Amino acid sequence: MYLKSLEIHGFKSFADKTKLEFGPGITCIVGPNGSGKSKICDALRWVLGEQSIKTLRGAKLEDVIFNGSESRKPLGMAAVTLVFDNASGLLPLAFDEVTVSRRVYRSGESEFLINKVPCRLKDIQELFHDTGVGKEAFAIIGQGQIDAILSSRPEERRALFEEAAGIIRYRNRKIEAARKLESTSANLDRLQDLLFEIEQNLPPLKEEAEKARQHLEWSRELEALEISLSCLDLEKMSLERVKVQEQEKELEKRLWELEANHALLTTRWEESKLTKQNLEEQLGKLQEELYRRQKELSQIQGEITIAKDRIVSVQDREVQLHEEQKQNEAKRAQLEEECAKLQQEYDLLLAASTPQEEAVAAGESQLLTYRQELAECRERDNRLKENLFDAEQKVVTLNNKQLELQFELKNLKQQSLKLKENEGTLERHRQELQEQLEANEVKLSEYRERLVQMGQARRENSDTQQKIHQLLGDLTKELQLLSQAKHGISSRIKVLEEMKENLEGYQAGVRNLLRKPVAQGELSILGVVGELLKVPSQYERAVETALGSAVQNLVTETDEDAQAAIQWLKKENAGRATFLPLNTLKPRLLAKEYHPLLGEKGVLGVASDLVEIVPGLEKVLDYLLGNIIVVRDLATGRLLARKSRYSLKIVTLDGDILFPGGSLTGGSHKNVGSGLLGRNREIGEQKNQLRKL
């Protein structure tokens, strides 16, 4: 096997792709300083897996990529490829030529390839083991490396000899095998632990599986019952839907009838409205005619009054004329008497003498004058009679006209009353029609509202159906979730009770004592500290951290009881345990000089004051926690430790501890559930939650 060619592109100063051909034998590269001879050696080291940039005379990985010059831009990649002749089969590949390539990009990504197939750096290193070529081999010897080999220690020379002898490959394989064996051993240990835990959990898991199977059966039955109930509800709702549709049809029919009745009443109301309007017009005309007739009657009454006045004056004149007529008649009678006397006298005078003819003529002329006056009086009397007759005729005519007008007025009043009565009747009829129309409109609106409500109820029924289906689905899901939660809580309670019953978490000695002699009454032990304490949940981590392994200490009445328990443990080879005899236990209380520190900000108090214990065992509480201070956080604890001159044991709520002398313990806690102190509390809380479900 020998190196056939070397191809460099973008590596350091090799900006262009450069390929060097090598034949069998020795190839020598000569050139002035700075021409790139050492960069060829760096390229060989780099492609064979060199990871140290310092060995390649650089500061960072990007230094191996061509960084540009005044005339050329920087490149984004460096690549080196080696081609080996493998005709001898020294390399464990079934190829006559083996190509090894390495690329690196400015983004930090890198690639390794064997025969243009991507591979790992480890694959390239294993490929050249026992071939004398590789990162750890001395196939490439740099400046000053020979002096380093001559001045190296024997251990370092041994590595050189091992590489030359070809055993470094087996040494690496041995180290790899030892590492795998160690990992396998750890995995086996873990597997044993898992098998032990699984075997312990198999009985409860079988019970839980049986419960789960029964739960599935009940769930299927419940689902079938719920489906049956849903089907019954759907049938009931379908019947109700049919009834609602029939009611809807009846209401629509009734609505149509009401609308037709409403249209008829509206027509009648319009007709009555027109009739009323015509009657109102006739009433207006009659009122105008009545006003005109009343005006004429007023005029006639005025004329009658004037005529009456004239009649009165005519009557008065008639009386005067009668009186004058009587006087004239009396005067005529007198004149006739005188005329008769004068005729007699005339006759006598005619007979007597002629001288009296003149007196007779004078008497005749006077008689003639009297006769003319009488004729005038008679003529005037006739005229007065005619005027009186005319006035009486006129009065009669006026009275007749007045009677006619009064009759017409009465008729008009009667017509007006009839019109008013008709108007009242029409108004009442109109009001009745209006009320009936309003009632019909109210009914119509009610029917429409009922129709809308029924439509809405129909839609609501449909929505209710969908909601019922959705609610059934939600209830089923919620029931499943509740069942799962209940099952999880029951499982958790059972696990906790089994852990409590099996005394899991306790040391072997404590567990063996409580299971056998204490349970059988052979030994007198009051209990375990963790079971005797009652700690609020917010202080559990702090108190459990403060107690440490003391949470598993056993409390006894006397030291003789403790001695008997220790002898049983030795006899049975059952482990070790720590005992707290009440007759020898001395309380460890906080010194009075540190009491002022309890008022500092962030200090919660002495641990013994924050927890409770079974009555009569307060001495145990003072012994274990009487001189330990609980604070809110580590910063408060550090401040308090400085003030106490690092003389106190301080515990934070997160479980960090500051010991006397200045040491600290802290960090994260694995969330593996409740500890020994919180086990009883968690069982109670889980049972309460189960009762609520």
C-alpha positions as CSV (number, residue, x, y, z in Angstrom):
1,M,0.0,0.0,0.0
2,Y,1.3,3.4,-0.9
3,L,0.0,7.0,-1.4
4,K,-1.0,7.5,-5.0
5,S,-2.2,11.1,-5.1
6,L,-3.1,14.1,-2.9
7,E,-5.8,16.5,-4.1
8,I,-6.1,19.9,-2.3
9,H,-8.7,22.6,-2.9
10,G,-9.2,25.7,-0.7
11,F,-6.9,24.4,2.1
12,K,-4.9,27.3,3.5
13,S,-3.0,28.9,0.6
14,F,-4.1,26.3,-2.0
15,A,-7.0,28.4,-3.5
16,D,-7.0,26.4,-6.8
17,K,-7.6,22.7,-7.0
18,T,-4.1,21.1,-6.8
19,K,-3.4,17.4,-7.4
20,L,-0.1,15.8,-6.5
21,E,0.7,12.4,-8.0
22,F,3.0,10.0,-6.0
23,G,4.5,6.8,-7.4
24,P,6.2,3.8,-5.6
25,G,9.4,4.7,-3.8
26,I,10.4,8.1,-2.4
27,T,9.0,11.4,-3.5
28,C,10.7,14.6,-2.4
29,I,9.1,18.0,-2.4
30,V,11.5,20.9,-2.4
31,G,11.0,24.7,-2.5
32,P,11.8,28.0,-0.9
33,N,10.4,29.0,2.5
34,G,6.7,29.9,2.4
35,S,6.0,28.0,-0.8
36,G,3.6,25.6,0.9
37,K,5.7,22.5,1.8
38,S,4.6,22.4,5.4
39,K,0.9,23.0,4.3
40,I,1.0,19.7,2.4
41,C,2.0,17.9,5.6
42,D,-0.8,19.8,7.4
43,A,-3.2,18.7,4.7
44,L,-2.2,15.1,5.2
45,R,-2.5,15.4,9.0
46,W,-5.9,17.1,8.6
47,V,-7.5,14.5,6.2
48,L,-6.3,11.6,8.5
49,G,-8.3,13.0,11.3
50,E,-6.2,15.6,13.2
51,Q,-8.6,17.6,15.5
52,S,-6.1,20.0,17.1
53,I,-6.1,23.3,15.2
54,K,-2.9,24.3,17.1
55,T,-1.1,21.3,15.6
56,L,-2.1,22.6,12.2
57,R,-0.6,26.0,13.1
58,G,-4.0,27.8,13.3
59,A,-6.2,29.4,15.9
60,K,-9.7,28.3,14.8
61,L,-11.2,25.9,12.3
62,E,-11.8,28.6,9.7
63,D,-8.1,29.2,9.5
64,V,-7.7,26.1,7.3
65,I,-10.0,27.6,4.6
66,F,-8.4,30.0,2.0
67,N,-9.0,33.5,3.4
68,G,-8.6,35.4,0.2
69,S,-5.9,37.8,-1.1
70,E,-5.7,41.2,-2.8
71,S,-6.7,39.6,-6.1
72,R,-8.9,36.7,-5.1
73,K,-12.0,36.4,-2.9
74,P,-12.1,34.0,0.1
75,L,-13.4,30.5,-0.5
76,G,-16.3,28.9,1.5
77,M,-14.9,25.4,1.7
78,A,-11.7,23.5,2.2
79,A,-11.3,19.9,0.9
80,V,-8.5,17.4,0.9
81,T,-8.6,13.9,-0.7
82,L,-6.0,11.1,-0.3
83,V,-5.9,8.2,-2.8
84,F,-4.1,5.0,-1.5
85,D,-3.1,2.0,-3.6
86,N,-4.7,-1.0,-1.8
87,A,-3.6,-3.7,-4.2
88,S,-1.9,-5.5,-1.3
89,G,-5.1,-5.5,0.7
90,L,-3.6,-3.9,3.8
91,L,-6.6,-1.7,4.3
92,P,-9.7,-3.8,5.3
93,L,-11.7,-2.8,2.2
94,A,-12.4,-4.8,-1.0
95,F,-11.1,-2.1,-3.3
96,D,-7.8,-1.7,-5.1
97,E,-7.9,2.1,-4.5
98,V,-9.2,3.7,-1.3
99,T,-10.1,7.4,-1.3
100,V,-10.3,9.3,2.0
101,S,-11.7,12.8,1.9
102,R,-12.5,15.6,4.4
103,R,-14.3,18.8,3.9
104,V,-15.1,21.8,6.1
105,Y,-17.3,24.8,5.5
106,R,-17.3,28.3,6.9
107,S,-20.6,27.6,8.5
108,G,-18.8,25.1,10.8
109,E,-20.2,21.9,9.1
110,S,-17.7,19.2,8.2
111,E,-17.8,15.9,6.2
112,F,-15.7,12.7,6.2
113,L,-15.9,10.4,3.2
114,I,-14.4,7.0,2.3
115,N,-14.7,6.2,-1.4
116,K,-17.0,9.2,-1.6
117,V,-19.4,7.7,0.9
118,P,-20.1,9.8,4.1
119,C,-18.7,8.2,7.2
120,R,-17.5,9.1,10.7
121,L,-14.1,10.3,11.9
122,K,-14.0,7.1,14.0
123,D,-14.4,5.0,10.8
124,I,-11.3,6.7,9.3
125,Q,-9.2,6.2,12.4
126,E,-10.2,2.5,12.6
127,L,-9.4,2.1,8.9
128,F,-5.7,3.1,9.4
129,H,-5.1,1.2,12.7
130,D,-2.1,-1.2,12.4
131,T,-1.1,0.4,9.1
132,G,1.4,2.9,10.4
133,V,-0.7,5.7,9.0
134,G,-3.0,7.7,11.2
135,K,-3.3,10.6,13.7
136,E,-1.5,8.7,16.5
137,A,1.1,7.1,14.2
138,F,4.5,8.6,13.4
139,A,4.1,8.4,9.6
140,I,4.2,12.2,9.6
141,I,7.1,13.6,11.6
142,G,7.2,17.4,12.0
143,Q,10.0,19.7,12.9
144,G,11.4,19.1,16.4
145,Q,9.4,15.9,16.8
146,I,12.4,13.6,16.8
147,D,14.0,15.6,19.6
148,A,10.7,15.3,21.5
149,I,10.7,11.5,21.0
150,L,14.4,11.2,22.2
151,S,13.6,13.3,25.3
152,S,10.3,11.7,26.1
153,R,9.6,9.5,29.1
154,P,9.5,5.7,28.9
155,E,5.7,5.6,29.0
156,E,5.5,7.9,26.0
157,R,8.1,5.8,24.1
158,R,6.1,2.7,24.9
159,A,3.1,4.2,23.1
160,L,5.5,4.8,20.1
161,F,6.7,1.2,20.2
162,E,3.1,-0.1,20.6
163,E,2.1,1.9,17.5
164,A,5.1,0.6,15.6
165,A,4.4,-3.0,16.8
166,G,0.7,-2.6,15.7
167,I,-0.8,-3.3,19.1
168,I,-2.4,0.1,19.7
169,R,-5.4,-1.1,17.7
170,Y,-6.0,-3.8,20.2
171,R,-5.4,-1.5,23.1
172,N,-8.1,0.9,21.8
173,R,-10.4,-2.1,21.3
174,K,-9.7,-3.2,24.8
175,I,-10.5,0.2,26.2
176,E,-13.7,0.3,24.1
177,A,-14.6,-3.2,25.2
178,A,-14.0,-2.3,28.9
179,R,-16.2,0.8,28.5
180,K,-18.9,-1.3,26.8
181,L,-18.7,-3.9,29.6
182,E,-18.9,-1.3,32.2
183,S,-22.0,0.2,30.5
184,T,-23.5,-3.3,30.0
185,S,-22.9,-4.0,33.7
186,A,-24.6,-0.8,34.7
187,N,-27.5,-1.6,32.4
188,L,-27.7,-5.1,33.9
189,D,-27.8,-3.6,37.4
190,R,-30.5,-1.2,36.3
191,L,-32.4,-4.1,34.6
192,Q,-32.2,-6.1,37.8
193,D,-33.6,-3.1,39.7
194,L,-36.4,-2.7,37.1
195,L,-37.2,-6.4,37.2
196,F,-37.4,-6.3,41.0
197,E,-39.7,-3.3,40.9
198,I,-41.8,-4.8,38.1
199,E,-42.1,-8.2,40.0
200,Q,-43.2,-6.2,43.1
201,N,-45.7,-4.3,41.0
202,L,-47.1,-7.4,39.2
203,P,-49.8,-8.3,41.7
204,P,-51.2,-4.8,42.0
205,L,-50.9,-4.4,38.2
206,K,-52.8,-7.7,37.7
207,E,-55.6,-6.3,40.0
208,E,-55.5,-3.0,38.2
209,A,-55.7,-4.9,34.9
210,E,-58.7,-6.8,36.1
211,K,-60.3,-3.6,37.3
212,A,-59.4,-2.0,34.0
213,R,-61.0,-4.9,32.1
214,Q,-64.1,-4.6,34.3
215,H,-64.1,-0.9,33.8
216,L,-64.0,-1.4,30.0
217,E,-66.9,-3.8,30.2
218,W,-68.9,-1.4,32.4
219,S,-67.9,1.4,30.0
220,R,-69.2,-0.6,27.1
221,E,-72.4,-1.3,28.9
222,L,-72.7,2.4,29.9
223,E,-72.1,3.4,26.3
224,A,-74.8,0.9,25.1
225,L,-77.2,2.3,27.7
226,E,-76.4,5.8,26.8
227,I,-76.9,5.0,23.1
228,S,-80.3,3.4,24.0
229,L,-81.2,6.4,26.0
230,S,-80.2,8.7,23.2
231,C,-82.3,6.6,20.7
232,L,-85.3,6.9,23.1
233,D,-84.7,10.6,23.4
234,L,-84.5,10.9,19.6
235,E,-87.7,8.9,19.1
236,K,-89.5,11.1,21.7
237,M,-88.1,14.2,20.0
238,S,-89.2,12.9,16.6
239,L,-92.8,12.4,17.9
240,E,-92.7,15.9,19.4
241,R,-91.4,17.2,16.1
242,V,-94.3,15.6,14.3
243,K,-96.7,17.1,16.8
244,V,-95.1,20.5,16.4
245,Q,-95.3,20.2,12.6
246,E,-99.0,19.4,12.8
247,Q,-99.5,22.4,15.2
248,E,-97.5,24.5,12.8
249,K,-99.8,23.5,9.9
250,E,-102.9,24.2,11.9
251,L,-101.5,27.5,13.0
252,E,-100.6,28.3,9.4
253,K,-104.2,27.4,8.3
254,R,-105.6,29.5,11.2
255,L,-103.2,32.3,10.2
256,W,-104.4,32.2,6.6
257,E,-108.1,32.4,7.8
258,L,-107.2,35.3,10.0
259,E,-105.4,37.0,7.2
260,A,-108.5,36.5,4.9
261,N,-110.8,37.7,7.7
262,H,-108.5,40.6,8.3
263,A,-108.6,41.5,4.6
264,L,-112.4,41.3,4.7
265,L,-112.7,43.4,7.8
266,T,-110.2,45.9,6.3
267,T,-112.5,46.2,3.2
268,R,-115.6,46.6,5.3
269,W,-113.8,49.2,7.4
270,E,-112.7,51.1,4.3
271,E,-116.4,50.9,3.0
272,S,-117.7,52.2,6.4
273,K,-115.0,54.8,6.3
274,L,-116.3,55.9,2.8
275,T,-119.9,55.8,4.0
276,K,-119.0,57.9,7.0
277,Q,-117.2,60.3,4.7
278,N,-120.3,60.5,2.5
279,L,-122.6,61.0,5.5
280,E,-120.3,63.6,6.8
281,E,-120.4,65.4,3.5
282,Q,-124.3,65.1,3.5
283,L,-124.3,66.3,7.1
284,G,-122.2,69.2,6.1
285,K,-124.5,70.1,3.2
286,L,-127.6,69.7,5.5
287,Q,-125.9,71.9,8.1
288,E,-125.1,74.5,5.4
289,E,-128.8,74.2,4.2
290,L,-129.9,74.5,7.9
291,Y,-127.8,77.5,8.4
292,R,-129.1,79.1,5.2
293,R,-132.7,78.3,6.2
294,Q,-132.1,79.5,9.8
295,K,-130.7,82.7,8.2
296,E,-133.8,83.0,6.0
297,L,-136.0,82.2,9.1
298,S,-134.2,84.9,11.0
299,Q,-134.8,87.3,8.1
300,I,-138.5,86.2,7.9
301,Q,-138.8,86.5,11.7
302,G,-137.4,90.0,11.3
303,E,-139.9,90.7,8.6
304,I,-142.7,89.2,10.7
305,T,-141.6,91.3,13.6
306,I,-141.7,94.4,11.3
307,A,-145.0,93.2,9.8
308,K,-146.4,92.7,13.3
309,D,-145.2,96.2,14.2
310,R,-146.8,97.5,11.0
311,I,-149.9,95.4,11.8
312,V,-150.0,97.0,15.2
313,S,-149.6,100.4,13.7
314,V,-152.3,99.5,11.1
315,Q,-154.6,98.2,13.8
316,D,-154.0,101.4,15.7
317,R,-154.7,103.3,12.6
318,E,-157.7,101.2,12.0
319,V,-158.9,102.0,15.4
320,Q,-158.4,105.6,14.7
321,L,-160.1,105.2,11.3
322,H,-163.0,103.4,13.1
323,E,-163.2,106.2,15.5
324,E,-163.0,108.7,12.7
325,Q,-165.5,106.6,10.7
326,K,-167.8,106.7,13.7
327,Q,-167.2,110.3,14.1
328,N,-167.8,110.8,10.3
329,E,-170.9,108.6,10.5
330,A,-172.0,110.5,13.4
331,K,-171.2,113.7,11.6
332,R,-172.8,112.3,8.4
333,A,-175.8,111.3,10.4
334,Q,-175.8,114.8,11.8
335,L,-175.2,116.2,8.3
336,E,-178.0,114.0,6.9
337,E,-180.2,115.2,9.7
338,E,-179.1,118.7,9.0
339,C,-179.5,117.9,5.2
340,A,-182.9,116.6,5.9
341,K,-183.7,119.6,8.0
342,L,-182.2,121.8,5.3
343,Q,-184.2,119.9,2.7
344,Q,-187.2,120.4,4.8
345,E,-186.2,124.0,5.3
346,Y,-185.5,124.2,1.5
347,D,-188.8,122.8,0.8
348,L,-190.3,125.2,3.2
349,L,-188.2,128.0,1.8
350,L,-189.2,127.0,-1.7
351,A,-192.6,127.1,-0.6
352,A,-192.2,130.2,1.5
353,S,-190.1,132.5,-0.5
354,T,-187.6,133.2,-3.1
355,P,-185.2,135.3,-0.9
356,Q,-184.1,132.4,0.8
357,E,-182.9,130.7,-2.4
358,E,-179.5,132.2,-1.8
359,A,-179.4,130.7,1.6
360,V,-180.5,127.4,0.1
361,A,-177.8,127.6,-2.6
362,A,-175.3,128.4,0.1
363,G,-176.6,125.5,2.1
364,E,-176.5,123.3,-1.0
365,S,-172.9,124.2,-1.7
366,Q,-172.1,123.5,1.9
367,L,-173.9,120.2,1.6
368,L,-172.0,119.4,-1.4
369,T,-168.8,120.2,0.4
370,Y,-169.9,117.9,3.2
371,R,-170.7,115.2,0.7
372,Q,-167.3,115.5,-0.9
373,E,-165.7,115.2,2.4
374,L,-167.9,112.2,3.2
375,A,-166.9,110.6,-0.1
376,E,-163.2,111.2,0.6
377,C,-163.6,109.7,4.0
378,R,-165.4,106.7,2.5
379,E,-162.7,106.4,-0.1
380,R,-160.0,106.7,2.5
381,D,-161.8,104.1,4.7
382,N,-161.9,101.8,1.7
383,R,-158.2,102.3,1.1
384,L,-157.4,101.6,4.8
385,K,-159.6,98.5,4.6
386,E,-157.7,97.4,1.5
387,N,-154.4,98.1,3.2
388,L,-155.5,96.3,6.3
389,F,-156.7,93.4,4.2
390,D,-153.4,93.4,2.3
391,A,-151.5,93.5,5.6
392,E,-153.6,90.7,7.0
393,Q,-152.9,88.7,3.8
394,K,-149.2,89.4,4.1
395,V,-149.3,88.5,7.8
396,V,-151.1,85.2,6.9
397,T,-148.6,84.6,4.1
398,L,-145.7,85.3,6.4
399,N,-147.2,83.0,9.1
400,N,-147.7,80.3,6.5
401,K,-144.1,80.8,5.3
402,Q,-143.0,80.7,8.9
403,L,-144.9,77.5,9.5
404,E,-143.3,76.0,6.4
405,L,-139.9,77.1,7.5
406,Q,-140.5,75.8,11.0
407,F,-141.7,72.5,9.5
408,E,-138.6,72.3,7.2
409,L,-136.4,73.3,10.2
410,K,-138.0,70.5,12.2
411,N,-137.5,68.1,9.3
412,L,-133.9,69.3,9.0
413,K,-133.4,68.8,12.7
414,Q,-134.9,65.3,12.5
415,Q,-132.7,64.6,9.5
416,S,-129.8,66.0,11.5
417,L,-130.7,63.8,14.5
418,K,-131.1,60.8,12.2
419,L,-127.7,61.6,10.6
420,K,-126.2,62.0,14.0
421,E,-127.8,58.7,15.1
422,N,-126.5,57.1,11.9
423,E,-123.2,58.7,12.5
424,G,-123.1,57.4,16.0
425,T,-124.2,54.0,14.8
426,L,-121.6,54.1,12.0
427,E,-119.0,55.4,14.5
428,R,-119.9,52.5,16.9
429,H,-119.8,50.1,14.0
430,R,-116.5,51.6,12.9
431,Q,-115.2,51.4,16.4
432,E,-116.4,47.8,16.6
433,L,-114.7,47.0,13.3
434,Q,-111.6,48.9,14.5
435,E,-111.6,46.9,17.7
436,Q,-112.2,43.7,15.9
437,L,-109.5,44.6,13.4
438,E,-107.1,45.4,16.2
439,A,-108.1,42.2,18.0
440,N,-107.5,40.3,14.8
441,E,-104.2,42.1,14.3
442,V,-103.3,41.1,17.9
443,K,-104.3,37.5,17.2
444,L,-102.5,37.6,13.9
445,S,-99.4,38.9,15.6
446,E,-99.8,36.4,18.3
447,Y,-100.2,33.6,15.7
448,R,-97.2,35.0,13.8
449,E,-95.2,35.1,17.1
450,R,-96.4,31.6,17.9
451,L,-95.4,30.5,14.4
452,V,-92.0,32.2,14.8
453,Q,-91.7,30.6,18.2
454,M,-92.6,27.3,16.9
455,G,-90.1,27.7,14.1
456,Q,-87.6,28.8,16.6
457,A,-88.6,25.9,18.9
458,R,-88.2,23.6,15.9
459,R,-84.7,25.0,15.3
460,E,-84.0,24.9,19.0
461,N,-85.2,21.3,19.0
462,S,-82.8,20.6,16.2
463,D,-80.0,22.5,18.0
464,T,-81.0,20.7,21.2
465,Q,-80.7,17.4,19.4
466,Q,-77.2,18.4,18.3
467,K,-76.4,19.7,21.7
468,I,-77.7,16.5,23.3
469,H,-75.5,14.4,20.9
470,Q,-72.5,16.7,21.7
471,L,-73.4,16.7,25.4
472,L,-73.5,12.9,25.3
473,G,-70.1,12.8,23.6
474,D,-68.7,15.4,26.1
475,L,-70.3,13.5,29.0
476,T,-68.8,10.2,27.7
477,K,-65.4,11.8,27.3
478,E,-65.8,13.5,30.8
479,L,-66.9,10.2,32.3
480,Q,-63.9,8.5,30.7
481,L,-61.6,11.2,32.0
482,L,-63.2,11.0,35.4
483,S,-62.8,7.2,35.3
484,Q,-59.2,7.5,34.2
485,A,-58.6,10.1,37.0
486,K,-60.4,7.9,39.5
487,H,-58.4,4.9,38.3
488,G,-55.2,6.9,38.5
489,I,-56.0,8.2,42.0
490,S,-57.0,4.7,43.2
491,S,-53.8,3.3,41.7
492,R,-51.8,6.0,43.4
493,I,-53.5,5.4,46.7
494,K,-53.0,1.7,46.4
495,V,-49.3,2.1,45.5
496,L,-48.8,4.5,48.4
497,E,-50.6,2.2,50.8
498,E,-48.6,-0.8,49.5
499,M,-45.4,1.3,49.8
500,K,-46.4,2.1,53.4
501,E,-47.4,-1.5,54.2
502,N,-44.2,-2.8,52.6
503,L,-42.2,-0.1,54.3
504,E,-40.6,0.9,51.0
505,G,-38.0,3.7,51.3
506,Y,-36.8,2.5,54.7
507,Q,-33.4,0.9,55.3
508,A,-33.3,-2.9,55.4
509,G,-32.7,-3.0,59.2
510,V,-35.7,-0.7,59.9
511,R,-37.9,-2.7,57.5
512,N,-36.9,-6.1,59.0
513,L,-37.6,-4.9,62.5
514,L,-41.0,-3.5,61.7
515,R,-42.1,-6.5,59.7
516,K,-41.1,-9.3,62.1
517,P,-40.4,-8.7,65.8
518,V,-42.3,-5.5,66.2
519,A,-45.3,-6.7,64.2
520,Q,-45.3,-9.9,66.3
521,G,-44.9,-8.0,69.6
522,E,-41.5,-9.4,70.4
523,L,-39.9,-6.0,70.6
524,S,-41.2,-2.7,72.0
525,I,-40.7,0.2,69.5
526,L,-42.9,3.3,69.6
527,G,-42.5,4.0,65.8
528,V,-40.4,5.5,63.1
529,V,-39.7,9.2,63.2
530,G,-41.1,9.8,59.8
531,E,-44.4,8.2,60.9
532,L,-44.6,10.0,64.2
533,L,-44.2,13.5,62.7
534,K,-46.9,15.7,61.2
535,V,-45.3,18.3,58.9
536,P,-47.2,21.0,56.9
537,S,-46.8,20.5,53.2
538,Q,-44.8,23.7,52.7
539,Y,-42.1,22.6,55.2
540,E,-41.9,18.9,54.1
541,R,-38.8,19.3,51.9
542,A,-37.0,21.5,54.4
543,V,-37.7,19.2,57.4
544,E,-37.0,16.0,55.4
545,T,-33.7,17.5,54.2
546,A,-32.9,18.6,57.8
547,L,-33.6,15.2,59.2
548,G,-31.8,13.3,56.5
549,S,-31.4,9.6,57.4
550,A,-32.8,10.5,60.9
551,V,-36.3,10.3,59.4
552,Q,-35.9,6.5,59.6
553,N,-34.7,6.5,63.3
554,L,-36.7,4.3,65.6
555,V,-38.1,5.7,68.9
556,T,-38.1,3.4,72.0
557,E,-39.1,3.9,75.6
558,T,-35.7,2.8,77.1
559,D,-32.2,2.1,75.9
560,E,-32.8,-1.6,77.0
561,D,-35.5,-1.8,74.2
562,A,-33.0,-0.4,71.8
563,Q,-30.3,-2.9,72.9
564,A,-32.7,-5.8,72.4
565,A,-33.6,-4.6,68.9
566,I,-29.9,-4.3,68.0
567,Q,-29.1,-7.8,69.3
568,W,-32.0,-9.1,67.1
569,L,-30.5,-7.4,64.1
570,K,-27.1,-8.9,64.8
571,K,-28.6,-12.3,65.4
572,E,-30.7,-12.3,62.2
573,N,-28.0,-10.4,60.2
574,A,-30.9,-8.1,59.2
575,G,-29.1,-4.8,58.8
576,R,-28.5,-1.7,60.9
577,A,-30.8,0.9,62.5
578,T,-30.5,4.0,64.7
579,F,-32.6,4.2,67.9
580,L,-33.8,7.1,70.0
581,P,-34.4,6.0,73.6
582,L,-36.6,8.5,75.5
583,N,-34.9,7.8,78.9
584,T,-31.4,8.7,77.6
585,L,-32.3,11.3,74.9
586,K,-31.1,14.9,75.7
587,P,-32.8,17.8,73.8
588,R,-30.6,19.9,71.6
589,L,-32.1,23.4,71.7
590,L,-31.1,26.7,70.0
591,A,-28.8,28.7,72.2
592,K,-30.4,31.9,73.6
593,E,-27.7,34.1,72.0
594,Y,-29.2,33.1,68.6
595,H,-32.8,33.8,69.5
596,P,-32.7,37.4,68.1
597,L,-31.8,35.9,64.7
598,L,-35.3,34.4,64.6
599,G,-36.8,37.9,64.0
600,E,-34.7,38.4,60.8
601,K,-36.5,38.9,57.5
602,G,-37.0,35.6,55.7
603,V,-36.5,33.4,58.8
604,L,-39.5,31.1,59.4
605,G,-38.5,29.7,62.8
606,V,-36.9,26.8,64.5
607,A,-37.7,23.5,62.7
608,S,-39.1,21.9,65.9
609,D,-41.7,24.7,66.2
610,L,-42.9,24.2,62.7
611,V,-43.9,20.6,63.0
612,E,-46.0,18.4,65.4
613,I,-45.3,15.0,66.9
614,V,-47.3,12.4,68.8
615,P,-47.9,13.7,72.3
616,G,-45.3,12.6,74.8
617,L,-42.5,12.5,72.3
618,E,-41.6,16.2,72.2
619,K,-38.1,15.2,73.5
620,V,-37.5,13.5,70.1
621,L,-38.6,16.6,68.3
622,D,-36.2,18.8,70.3
623,Y,-33.4,16.3,69.9
624,L,-33.7,16.1,66.1
625,L,-34.8,19.6,65.1
626,G,-34.5,21.8,68.2
627,N,-31.3,23.6,67.0
628,I,-32.1,23.8,63.2
629,I,-33.4,27.1,61.7
630,V,-35.7,27.1,58.6
631,V,-35.4,30.1,56.2
632,R,-37.2,31.1,53.0
633,D,-34.2,31.0,50.6
634,L,-30.5,30.4,50.3
635,A,-29.7,34.2,50.3
636,T,-31.4,34.6,53.6
637,G,-29.6,31.4,54.9
638,R,-26.2,32.8,53.9
639,L,-26.9,36.1,55.6
640,L,-28.0,34.3,58.7
641,A,-25.0,32.0,58.7
642,R,-22.6,35.0,58.6
643,K,-24.4,36.7,61.5
644,S,-24.2,33.4,63.5
645,R,-20.5,33.1,62.6
646,Y,-21.3,29.8,60.9
647,S,-22.3,28.1,64.1
648,L,-25.8,27.0,63.1
649,K,-27.4,24.4,60.9
650,I,-29.8,26.2,58.5
651,V,-32.3,24.7,56.0
652,T,-34.1,26.5,53.2
653,L,-37.6,25.6,51.9
654,D,-36.0,24.3,48.7
655,G,-33.9,21.8,50.7
656,D,-30.6,23.6,50.6
657,I,-28.5,23.1,53.8
658,L,-25.9,25.4,55.4
659,F,-23.8,23.4,57.9
660,P,-21.9,24.7,60.9
661,G,-18.4,25.5,59.8
662,G,-19.5,27.1,56.5
663,S,-20.2,24.2,54.1
664,L,-23.3,24.1,51.9
665,T,-25.3,21.4,50.2
666,G,-27.9,22.1,47.6
667,G,-29.1,21.6,44.0
668,S,-32.0,20.1,42.2
669,H,-34.3,17.4,43.5
670,K,-35.6,14.5,41.4
671,N,-39.4,14.7,41.3
672,V,-40.1,11.2,42.3
673,G,-43.2,11.8,44.4
674,S,-43.7,12.3,48.1
675,G,-41.0,11.3,50.6
676,L,-41.5,9.4,53.9
677,L,-42.9,12.5,55.6
678,G,-45.4,13.3,53.0
679,R,-46.6,9.8,52.3
680,N,-49.5,9.8,54.8
681,R,-50.5,13.3,53.8
682,E,-50.6,12.4,50.1
683,I,-52.7,9.3,50.9
684,G,-55.2,11.5,52.8
685,E,-55.3,14.1,50.0
686,Q,-55.7,11.4,47.3
687,K,-58.6,9.8,49.3
688,N,-60.3,13.2,49.7
689,Q,-59.9,13.9,46.0
690,L,-61.3,10.4,45.2
691,R,-64.4,11.1,47.4
692,K,-65.0,14.4,45.6
693,L,-64.9,12.5,42.2
